Amino acid sequence: MRIDLHCHTKKTKQGDAETRNVSVDKFVETLSKNEVQFVAITNHNEFDKNQYEQFRDEALKKEIHVWPGIELDVNVDGEKGHMLVICNPNNYCKFSEELNSLINNVEPDKVIIDIKDLVSKIENLDVLIIAHHSFKDHGFSDKSIEKIKEEISNKKPLMFEPSSLKTVGIMYANGINGFIGSDVSDWERYPVNKIPTLKMDIKDYNTFILLIKKDPNTINTFINQKAENTISIRPFSSEGDSEELNLKIYNDVNIIFGGKGTGKSKIIESLCEHYNSKFGTSSVKYYPAQTKESDYNKLVKRKIKKEYFDILKISDCKADFKKLKVWQNTNITSMQAFYKGHHAKNASSNFKKFGFRTATFSDMLSSANYDLLSHKFNKITEAIDNILEQNVDKYLTESEFDTLNTLLNKIRNDAYSKLKDEWINYKALELEKYTIYIMKEIATAKTGNASIPSSVGFSEFCTNIFEINKCAKRIYDSFNSSKAQKKEYIGSIADKGNIFLMMDVYINPYEQTGVEYQNDKPNVSSLKVMYDTIKNIYENTFKTDVSEYISKFNKECANNCSSLMDCFGIKTYTSIINDNENDKLVPYSPSSGEKSMLLLHNVLIDSDKSVYILDEPELSVGHKYINDIIVPRLKELAKLDKIIIVSTHDANIAVRTLPLMTIYREYKKTYIGNLFIDELVEIKNNDKVKWTEKSMTYLEGGDFAFKERGNSYGI
């Protein structure tokens, strides 16, 4: 949920923009659109009780909670700055009275409230104070901030507002409670990007204050709402330490940090082994601390898949290759055989009367129709199964689904019936032919006299030749299919655009450069021989004796190839979208650092896994990539209740992801805790350390480094 504690609804001071004036409808509409559920109205030096009541009541209809507040000009030992005062909505009437007494009808442009007077007025009120920090306009200096802490921090919850969300993270790492609001000046351009998202859902003002105060019970209540499991690992058994580490891991972000050489990688490896065993490797995404060129090559190199046939819109021709391997030529019956059958010498009258002696075949024998119907039936069955696998019942009523099932079964059954009828016809002809042939053989063997041939054999000869020509043509045409291209998104690179893996798929082995074939498939030379042989079979079927080309195929090619699946060549390269050229794909070779970014992106982009384990993902990637890509994506995965475990030295990852569990590692010591309570507890002896102190040392590089960066940035 989003919360906005610095929101203006009207122009009160001369320097305020007219665009701060907003109607109640626009107010509610804008907040609802931007998913803001809690908001404090904090106009300059004025609390409009009537407006507050109106806005509160209308906003509540959209489940938006409005809190009473004000932005005061405050004097702290001679330094003037801005300070937000936000009150428990149950006390808004009393809040209004005290403010009226404090301001005493002074015009908003002239209001200056002394810090001591402010403290005295809010003493009996349930309020939250948010003072502008020196990082923000009208902010207080470090000296004044110390004075404010002295006057307020022991009496009321106190926070400080910088100019950006990024600075809030830096402040928190340095032990300063920071919070930022929209400070909206134009309701047509509501700055939702500045508004923080609360990790933990709150129900009311009281709960929020408890969170601000880091109340352990409140925080643990929120944390325990998340799914978690305690796992036992032995990460240091190879070093002679067989003691178990019992770690509570949440379905959320879990951070591991600490000094180098303290065993963080060992813990990561053990956790990876645990979850691979529990969920299977297919459900676990792992990103190693050091990526290699080979890791990137594995990403871009795709194995040949059946889907490529769909891209090329061709068949695998498996049946055609099989027919080529078993094909045998048939001979036309000679005239002499007919002559011998009609002029059988010394033939008995019984033999001459034997019916099978003169029997002929009733039709040409060919499996072509059966093969075609069989292919159609398989396709229909596959299509029906694919439809039903999509859980279409979710989109249909029970009656509609029953009707669909009935129609699909009718299609399947009708297709099967036609296939069965063709099979019966084919087998009947085959049996007829076989019976006639056997009976004639028996008669000849018994009498020594030749029977009349069953057929001239010309139809069988032609059928055989035509079938092998069709087989060769289908393979040859597939070989000559145009190049197919597949585009797959593999990641984004800041300031450059979206990167795509391009896969050019080839069948024809000629005139292709840079095409890769798998090691267990035919090489290019073998494929060229196969191509030429298939071409000769196709082109010379009706010109000469084709059997010699078939023999060459069986001798030189058949053992290397059983389908076109074995003949694919793939050329891979990466391209980038060039927005200046109408989304034209421009070849692009990522640098080594960019390859690491793409590898990390591919780990995080997949939302189907159960566990994501990252070992120092900040290595080889820039801070912008961390802020713009890594951190937001880890937050998205956390919302999906994924288990995310990250070992890191980067403060942005460790803080901005708002991890529910932090594992801090020292030499032979393991601490667990979280940043919300600001406490880490050693799992063996219960020794406690501050989360902020350890984060300053191991995430920010120490107090000196932190302050040095602040000075460099002018903070």
C-alpha positions in Angstrom: 0.0 0.0 0.0 1.0 3.6 -0.6 1.0 6.3 2.1 1.3 10.1 1.5 2.1 12.1 4.7 2.8 15.4 3.0 -0.2 16.4 0.9 -1.5 19.9 0.0 -5.1 20.5 -0.9 -5.2 24.3 -1.1 -3.1 27.4 -1.7 -2.6 29.1 1.7 0.7 31.1 1.3 1.5 33.6 -1.5 4.3 31.3 -2.7 1.9 28.4 -3.2 0.8 27.4 -6.7 -2.9 27.8 -7.6 -2.7 24.2 -8.8 -2.6 23.1 -5.2 -6.3 23.9 -5.0 -8.2 20.6 -5.6 -11.8 19.6 -5.5 -12.9 16.7 -3.3 -13.8 14.6 -6.3 -10.4 15.2 -7.9 -8.6 14.5 -4.6 -10.4 11.1 -4.2 -10.0 10.2 -7.9 -6.3 10.9 -8.0 -5.5 9.0 -4.8 -7.6 6.0 -5.8 -6.0 5.9 -9.2 -2.5 5.9 -7.6 -3.5 3.3 -5.0 -2.8 5.7 -2.0 -4.7 4.3 1.0 -3.5 6.6 3.7 -2.9 10.4 3.3 -2.3 13.3 5.6 -3.5 16.8 4.6 -0.7 19.2 5.5 -1.4 22.7 4.2 0.9 25.5 5.0 0.2 27.1 8.4 -3.5 26.3 8.3 -5.8 23.5 9.3 -9.2 23.7 7.6 -11.4 21.6 9.8 -14.4 21.8 7.5 -12.4 20.8 4.4 -10.8 17.9 6.3 -14.2 16.5 7.3 -15.5 16.7 3.8 -12.4 15.1 2.2 -12.2 12.5 4.9 -15.8 11.3 4.5 -15.7 11.2 0.7 -12.3 9.4 0.6 -13.5 6.8 3.1 -16.1 5.7 0.5 -13.1 4.5 -1.6 -11.3 3.0 1.5 -8.9 5.9 1.6 -8.0 7.1 5.1 -7.4 10.8 5.6 -5.4 12.0 8.6 -5.4 15.7 9.9 -2.1 17.5 9.6 -0.4 20.8 9.0 2.9 22.1 7.7 4.3 24.8 10.1 7.1 27.3 9.8 9.1 26.6 12.9 11.9 28.5 14.6 14.7 26.4 16.1 17.3 28.7 17.9 17.0 31.3 15.1 16.9 28.9 12.2 13.6 28.7 10.3 12.4 25.5 8.6 9.3 23.5 7.8 7.8 20.9 10.1 4.8 18.5 9.5 2.6 17.8 12.4 0.2 14.9 11.8 -2.5 13.9 14.4 -4.5 10.9 15.3 -7.8 11.4 13.4 -9.7 10.5 16.5 -8.4 13.8 18.0 -8.9 16.1 15.1 -11.2 18.5 16.9 -8.7 19.0 19.8 -6.0 19.3 17.2 -7.9 22.1 15.5 -8.4 23.9 18.8 -4.7 23.7 19.8 -3.5 24.9 16.3 -5.9 27.8 16.3 -4.6 28.8 19.8 -1.0 28.4 18.6 -1.4 30.3 15.3 -3.7 32.9 16.9 -5.3 34.2 13.6 -1.9 35.1 12.1 -1.9 35.0 8.3 -0.2 31.9 6.9 2.6 33.9 5.3 3.5 35.4 8.7 3.3 32.4 10.9 6.5 31.5 12.8 6.2 29.0 15.6 8.9 28.5 18.2 9.9 24.9 18.7 9.2 25.1 22.5 5.7 26.6 21.9 4.9 23.8 19.5 6.0 21.1 21.9 3.9 22.6 24.7 0.8 22.6 22.5 1.2 19.1 21.2 2.1 17.6 24.6 -1.4 16.2 25.2 -2.0 15.2 21.6 -1.2 11.9 19.8 0.9 13.3 17.0 3.7 12.5 14.6 6.4 15.1 13.8 8.2 15.1 10.4 10.8 17.9 10.1 12.4 18.8 6.8 16.0 17.6 6.7 18.9 19.6 5.4 18.6 17.4 2.2 15.3 19.3 1.4 14.3 22.9 0.8 13.4 24.7 4.1 15.3 21.9 5.9 17.0 22.2 9.2 20.8 22.0 9.7 22.5 19.2 11.6 22.7 21.5 14.6 19.0 22.3 14.6 18.1 18.7 14.1 20.0 17.8 17.3 17.9 20.5 19.0 14.7 19.2 17.6 15.6 15.7 18.8 16.3 17.1 22.2 12.9 18.8 22.4 10.7 16.2 20.7 12.1 12.7 20.4 11.5 11.7 23.9 7.9 13.1 23.8 6.6 12.3 20.3 7.5 10.1 17.3 9.9 12.0 15.2 11.0 11.6 11.6 12.8 13.6 8.9 11.9 14.3 5.3 14.6 14.5 2.6 14.1 15.3 -1.1 14.1 11.8 -2.5 13.3 8.2 -1.7 16.9 7.2 -2.4 18.1 9.6 0.3 15.6 8.0 2.7 17.5 4.7 2.3 20.8 6.4 3.0 19.4 8.2 6.1 18.0 4.9 7.4 21.4 3.2 7.0 22.8 6.0 9.1 20.2 5.5 11.9 18.0 8.4 10.8 14.2 7.8 10.5 13.3 9.2 7.1 10.0 9.5 5.4 8.9 11.3 2.2 5.5 12.5 0.9 4.3 13.9 -2.4 4.4 17.6 -1.4 2.0 17.9 -4.3 2.0 21.3 -6.0 -0.1 20.3 -9.1 -2.9 17.8 -8.9 -2.7 17.2 -12.7 0.7 15.8 -12.2 0.5 14.0 -8.9 4.1 12.7 -8.2 3.3 9.1 -7.3 6.9 8.1 -8.0 7.9 10.0 -4.8 5.4 8.2 -2.6 6.7 5.2 -0.6 5.1 1.9 -0.5 4.7 0.3 2.9 6.0 -3.2 3.2 3.5 -4.0 5.9 -0.2 -3.3 5.6 -1.6 -1.1 8.3 -5.2 -0.6 9.4 -5.1 2.7 11.2 -3.1 5.5 12.6 -2.2 3.7 15.9 -0.7 0.8 14.0 1.4 3.1 11.9 2.8 4.9 15.0 3.7 1.5 16.5 5.7 0.7 13.3 7.4 4.1 13.5 8.4 3.3 17.1 9.7 -0.1 15.9 7.4 -1.9 18.3 8.6 -5.6 18.3 5.2 -7.1 18.9 3.6 -5.1 16.1 6.4 -5.8 13.6 6.5 -9.5 14.4 2.8 -9.7 14.0 3.1 -8.4 10.5 6.1 -10.5 9.7 4.5 -13.7 10.9 1.7 -13.2 8.5 4.1 -14.2 5.7 4.7 -17.8 5.0 8.0 -19.1 6.5 9.8 -22.3 7.1 12.7 -23.1 9.4 15.4 -25.1 7.6 18.5 -26.9 8.9 21.7 -26.8 6.9 25.4 -27.7 7.5 27.3 -25.3 5.3 30.7 -25.7 6.9 30.8 -29.5 7.2 33.7 -29.5 4.6 35.7 -27.4 7.1 35.1 -29.9 9.9 32.2 -27.9 11.4 29.2 -30.3 11.3 27.0 -28.1 13.5 23.6 -27.3 12.0 22.4 -23.8 11.3 18.7 -23.4 11.8 17.5 -20.5 9.7 14.0 -19.1 9.3 13.4 -18.3 5.6 10.4 -16.3 4.5 8.4 -16.3 1.3 9.8 -12.9 0.7 13.2 -11.2 0.4 15.9 -12.7 2.7 19.3 -11.0 2.8 22.7 -12.4 3.7 25.5 -9.9 4.4 28.8 -9.7 6.2 32.5 -9.5 5.7 34.5 -11.3 3.0 35.6 -14.8 3.9 33.0 -15.2 6.6 31.1 -18.0 4.9 28.3 -16.3 3.1 28.9 -18.2 -0.1 28.9 -21.5 1.8 25.5 -20.7 3.3 24.2 -19.7 -0.2 25.5 -23.0 -1.6 23.9 -25.0 1.2 20.6 -23.2 0.8 20.7 -23.9 -3.0 21.3 -27.6 -2.4 18.5 -27.7 0.1 15.9 -26.1 -2.2 17.0 -28.1 -5.2 16.4 -31.2 -3.2 13.1 -30.0 -1.9 11.5 -28.5 -5.0 13.7 -29.8 -7.8 16.2 -27.9 -9.9 13.5 -26.8 -12.3 11.8 -24.8 -9.6 15.0 -23.0 -8.4 16.7 -20.1 -10.1 20.4 -19.6 -9.1 22.6 -16.7 -10.0 26.3 -17.2 -9.1 28.7 -14.6 -7.7 30.9 -14.8 -10.7 29.4 -15.3 -14.1 31.4 -16.7 -17.0 31.3 -16.2 -20.7 30.1 -19.8 -20.9 27.1 -18.9 -18.8 26.1 -16.3 -21.3 26.7 -18.7 -24.2 24.4 -21.2 -22.6 21.8 -18.5 -22.5 21.9 -17.6 -26.1 22.5 -21.1 -27.5 19.2 -22.9 -27.9 18.8 -26.6 -28.5 16.9 -27.5 -31.6 13.2 -27.9 -30.7 10.2 -29.2 -32.5 8.7 -25.8 -32.5 11.1 -24.8 -35.2 9.1 -26.9 -37.6 6.1 -24.8 -36.9 8.2 -21.7 -37.6 9.3 -23.1 -41.0 5.8 -24.5 -41.5 7.2 -27.9 -42.6 6.9 -31.5 -41.4 9.8 -33.4 -39.9 9.4 -35.9 -42.9 10.2 -38.8 -40.6 7.9 -41.2 -42.4 9.5 -40.1 -45.8 13.0 -40.9 -44.5 11.7 -44.3 -43.3 10.3 -45.2 -46.7 13.5 -44.2 -48.4 15.4 -46.6 -46.2 13.1 -49.6 -46.9 12.2 -48.9 -50.5 12.6 -51.6 -53.1 11.9 -51.5 -56.8 9.2 -53.6 -58.3 9.4 -55.3 -61.7 6.8 -55.4 -64.5 5.7 -59.0 -65.2 7.2 -60.3 -68.4 5.2 -61.6 -71.4 7.0 -64.9 -71.1 5.4 -65.4 -67.6 2.0 -65.0 -69.1 2.8 -67.3 -71.9 4.0 -70.0 -69.6 0.9 -69.7 -67.5 -1.5 -70.0 -70.4 0.4 -72.9 -72.1 1.2 -75.0 -69.1 2.6 -78.4 -70.4 1.6 -81.7 -68.9 -0.9 -79.8 -66.7 -3.7 -81.9 -65.4 -7.3 -81.0 -66.0 -7.7 -80.4 -62.3 -4.8 -77.9 -62.3 -6.3 -76.2 -65.3 -9.6 -75.9 -63.5 -7.9 -74.5 -60.2 -9.4 -71.0 -59.8 -6.4 -69.4 -58.1 -4.3 -70.3 -61.2 -5.9 -67.5 -63.2 -6.8 -65.1 -60.3 -5.8 -61.4 -60.5 -5.7 -58.6 -58.0 -8.9 -56.5 -57.7 -7.1 -53.1 -57.3 -3.8 -51.4 -56.9 -2.3 -51.9 -53.4 -1.1 -48.7 -51.8 -0.9 -47.4 -48.2 -0.9 -43.7 -49.3 -4.6 -43.1 -48.3 -4.1 -44.9 -45.0 -0.9 -42.9 -44.2 -2.7 -39.6 -45.0 -5.7 -40.4 -42.8 -3.4 -41.6 -40.0 -1.5 -38.3 -40.1 -4.8 -36.4 -40.0 -6.1 -38.4 -37.1 -2.9 -37.8 -35.1 -3.2 -34.1 -35.7 -6.8 -33.9 -34.7 -6.1 -35.9 -31.5 -3.2 -33.6 -30.7 -5.3 -30.5 -31.3 -8.1 -31.7 -29.1 -5.7 -32.7 -26.3 -4.1 -29.2 -26.5 -7.6 -27.5 -26.2 -8.5 -29.6 -23.1 -5.1 -29.0 -21.5 -5.9 -25.2 -21.4 -8.5 -25.7 -18.7 -11.2 -24.3 -21.0 -13.8 -25.3 -18.4 -12.9 -22.2 -16.5 -14.4 -20.1 -19.3 -17.5 -22.1 -20.0 -20.6 -23.1 -18.1 -21.0 -26.8 -17.2 -23.5 -27.2 -20.1 -21.3 -25.4 -22.6 -18.3 -27.5 -21.6 -20.3 -30.7 -22.0 -21.4 -29.6 -25.4 -17.8 -28.8 -26.4 -16.7 -32.2 -25.1 -19.4 -33.9 -27.1 -18.4 -32.1 -30.3 -14.7 -32.8 -29.8 -15.3 -36.5 -29.2 -17.5 -36.6 -32.3 -14.7 -35.2 -34.4 -12.2 -37.6 -32.9 -14.5 -40.6 -33.4 -15.4 -39.7 -37.0 -11.8 -39.3 -37.9 -11.0 -42.6 -36.2 -13.9 -44.3 -38.0 -12.5 -43.2 -41.4 -9.0 -44.3 -40.5 -10.3 -47.7 -39.4 -12.3 -48.2 -42.7 -9.3 -47.3 -44.8 -7.2 -49.7 -42.7 -9.7 -52.5 -43.3 -9.8 -51.8 -47.0 -6.0 -51.7 -47.2 -5.5 -54.9 -45.2 -8.2 -56.6 -47.2 -6.4 -55.9 -50.4 -3.1 -56.9 -48.8 -4.6 -60.2 -47.6 -6.2 -60.8 -51.0 -2.9 -60.3 -52.7 -1.1 -62.5 -50.2 -3.7 -65.3 -50.4 -3.6 -65.4 -54.2 0.2 -65.4 -54.2 0.5 -68.2 -51.7 -2.1 -70.4 -53.4 -0.3 -70.1 -56.7 3.0 -70.9 -55.1 1.5 -74.1 -53.6 -0.1 -75.1 -56.9 3.2 -74.6 -58.7 5.1 -76.5 -56.1 2.7 -79.4 -56.2 2.4 -79.7 -60.0 5.5 -78.1 -61.4 3.3 -76.0 -63.7 3.3 -72.2 -63.8 0.2 -70.2 -62.9 -1.0 -67.2 -64.8 0.5 -64.0 -63.2 -1.9 -62.2 -61.0 -1.2 -58.8 -62.6 1.0 -57.1 -65.1 2.7 -55.3 -62.2 2.6 -52.0 -63.9 0.2 -50.4 -61.4 2.4 -51.6 -58.5 5.5 -50.3 -60.3 3.9 -46.9 -60.9 2.6 -46.6 -57.4 6.0 -47.5 -56.0 7.8 -44.9 -58.2 5.2 -42.2 -57.5 5.4 -42.7 -53.8 9.2 -42.5 -53.6 9.0 -39.3 -55.8 6.6 -37.8 -53.4 8.8 -38.7 -50.4 11.8 -37.2 -52.0 9.9 -34.1 -53.1 8.6 -33.4 -49.5 12.1 -33.7 -48.1 13.6 -31.6 -51.0 11.0 -28.9 -50.7 11.7 -28.7 -46.9 15.4 -28.4 -47.5 14.7 -25.5 -49.8 12.3 -23.7 -47.3 13.2 -20.1 -46.8 15.0 -19.1 -43.6 12.9 -18.8 -40.5 13.5 -16.3 -37.8 12.6 -16.5 -34.1 12.9 -13.5 -31.8 13.1 -14.0 -28.0 13.4 -11.2 -25.4 16.3 -11.8 -23.1 16.6 -8.5 -21.2 17.0 -4.7 -21.1 20.1 -2.6 -20.8 19.7 0.9 -19.3 19.9 3.7 -21.8 20.1 1.2 -24.7 16.9 -0.6 -24.9 15.5 -4.1 -25.1 17.9 -6.9 -26.1 16.6 -9.8 -28.2 18.1 -13.2 -29.0 17.7 -13.8 -32.7 17.6 -17.3 -34.0 17.9 -17.9 -37.8 16.8 -21.4 -38.6 18.1 -23.2 -41.7 17.6 -26.5 -43.5 19.5 -26.1 -46.7 23.2 -26.6 -45.8 24.5 -24.6 -48.9 25.6 -21.0 -48.8 25.1 -20.6 -45.0 27.8 -19.1 -42.9 28.0 -19.0 -39.2 25.4 -21.8 -38.8 25.9 -24.2 -35.9 24.9 -27.8 -35.9 24.9 -29.9 -32.7 27.8 -32.3 -32.3 25.6 -35.4 -32.4 24.0 -34.3 -35.7 25.4 -34.6 -39.3 28.1 -32.1 -40.1 27.7 -29.7 -43.0 29.5 -32.0 -45.5 27.3 -34.9 -44.7 24.2 -32.7 -45.0 25.4 -31.5 -48.4 25.7 -35.1 -49.6 22.3 -35.9 -48.3 20.8 -32.8 -50.0 22.4 -33.7 -53.3 21.2 -37.3 -53.0 17.6 -36.4 -52.2 17.7 -33.9 -55.1 18.9 -36.6 -57.5 16.2 -39.0 -56.3 13.5 -36.3 -56.8 14.7 -35.0 -60.2 15.6 -38.4 -61.7 12.7 -40.6 -60.5 11.1 -40.8 -64.0 14.3 -40.4 -66.1 16.4 -43.4 -65.1 16.7 -46.2 -62.7 16.3 -44.4 -59.4 17.4 -47.4 -57.3 21.1 -46.4 -57.6 20.4 -43.0 -56.0 18.4 -44.7 -53.2 21.2 -47.2 -52.7 23.6 -44.2 -52.4 21.2 -42.6 -49.8 21.1 -45.8 -47.7 24.8 -46.2 -47.9 26.0 -42.6 -47.2 23.1 -40.9 -45.4 20.5 -43.1 -43.9 22.5 -43.9 -40.7 23.1 -40.2 -40.0 19.5 -39.0 -40.4 16.1 -40.3 -39.6 14.2 -37.0 -39.9 14.6 -33.3 -40.7 15.1 -32.8 -37.0 18.6 -34.0 -37.6 19.2 -31.4 -40.3 18.5 -28.1 -38.6 21.2 -25.4 -38.5 20.8 -22.4 -36.2 22.5 -19.1 -36.3 22.2 -17.0 -33.2 23.0 -13.4 -32.5 21.7 -10.6 -30.3 20.0 -7.5 -31.5 18.7 -4.3 -29.9 15.6 -2.3 -30.6 16.5 1.0 -32.2 13.6 3.4 -31.5 14.9 5.9 -34.0 14.5 3.4 -36.9 10.9 2.4 -36.3 11.8 -0.4 -34.0 14.3 -1.9 -36.4 16.4 -4.7 -35.0 20.0 -3.7 -35.0 22.7 -6.4 -34.3 24.4 -5.6 -31.0 27.1 -7.4 -29.0 26.8 -6.8 -25.3 29.9 -6.1 -23.2 31.0 -8.5 -20.5 29.2 -6.4 -17.9 26.1 -6.2 -20.0 26.2 -10.0 -20.4 26.1 -10.3 -16.6 23.1 -7.9 -16.6 21.3 -10.1 -19.1 22.0 -13.3 -17.2 20.7 -11.7 -14.0 17.6 -10.4 -15.9 16.8 -13.9 -17.1 17.0 -15.3 -13.6 14.6 -12.6 -12.3 12.2 -12.3 -15.2 10.8 -15.8 -14.7 7.9 -15.8 -12.3 7.2 -19.5 -12.5 9.9 -20.6 -10.1 9.5 -21.2 -6.3 12.9 -20.0 -5.2 15.4 -17.4 -6.4 18.9 -17.5 -5.0 21.3 -14.7 -5.9 25.0 -14.5 -4.9 26.2 -10.9 -5.0 24.1 -9.9 -8.0 25.6 -6.3 -7.8 28.9 -7.5 -9.2 29.6 -6.3 -12.8 26.4 -4.3 -12.9 26.0 -0.6 -12.3 24.1 1.1 -9.5 21.5 2.4 -12.0 20.8 -1.2 -13.0 20.5 -2.2 -9.4 18.0 0.6 -8.6 16.0 0.5 -11.8 15.9 -3.3 -12.5 17.1 -5.5 -9.6 15.4 -3.8 -6.6 11.9 -3.3 -8.2 12.0 -6.9 -9.6 12.9 -8.4 -6.2 9.9 -6.5 -4.7 7.6 -7.8 -7.4 8.7 -11.4 -6.7 8.2 -10.9 -3.0 4.6 -9.8 -3.7 4.1 -13.1 -5.4 5.2 -15.0 -2.2 8.4 -16.3 -3.8 11.4 -17.3 -1.7 14.2 -14.8 -2.5 17.6 -15.2 -0.9 20.3 -12.7 -1.8 23.9 -12.5 -0.6 25.0 -8.9 -1.1 27.4 -6.1 -0.2 25.1 -3.5 -1.7 23.1 -1.2 0.6 20.3 -0.5 -2.0 19.6 -4.2 -2.3 19.8 -4.9 1.4 17.7 -1.9 2.5 15.3 -0.9 -0.4 14.0 -4.5 -0.8 12.8 -4.3 2.8 13.8 -7.9 3.6 11.8 -9.7 6.3 14.9 -11.7 7.3 18.5 -10.7 7.5 21.3 -13.2 8.0 24.5 -11.4 9.1 27.7 -13.5 9.1 30.9 -13.0 11.1 33.7 -15.5 11.4 32.1 -18.6 13.0 29.1 -16.5 14.1 25.7 -16.2 12.5 23.1 -13.6 13.4 19.5 -13.3 12.3 17.0 -10.4 12.6 15.5 -7.6 10.5 15.9 -3.9 9.8 12.4 -3.1 11.1 13.4 -3.8 14.7 17.0 -2.9 14.1 18.3 -6.0 15.8 20.4 -9.0 14.9 20.6 -12.0 17.3 23.4 -14.6 17.3 21.6 -18.0 16.8 23.8 -19.9 19.4 24.3 -17.6 22.4 21.6 -14.9 21.7 24.2 -12.0 21.6 22.5 -8.9 20.1 23.9 -6.2 17.7 22.3 -3.3 15.9 21.2 -3.9 12.3 22.1 -0.3 11.4 25.6 -0.5 12.9 26.5 -3.7 11.0 24.9 -2.4 7.8 26.9 0.8 8.1 30.1 -1.3 8.3 29.5 -3.9 5.7 27.0 -2.4 3.3 28.0 1.3 3.3 31.8 0.7 3.8 31.9 2.3 7.3 31.0 5.6 8.8 33.9 7.5 7.1 33.0 6.2 3.6 29.4 7.0 4.1 30.0 10.6 5.1 32.6 11.0 2.4 30.1 10.0 -0.2 27.6 12.4 1.3 30.1 15.3 1.1 30.9 14.4 -2.5 27.2 14.6 -3.4 26.8 17.8 -1.6 24.7 16.3 1.2 
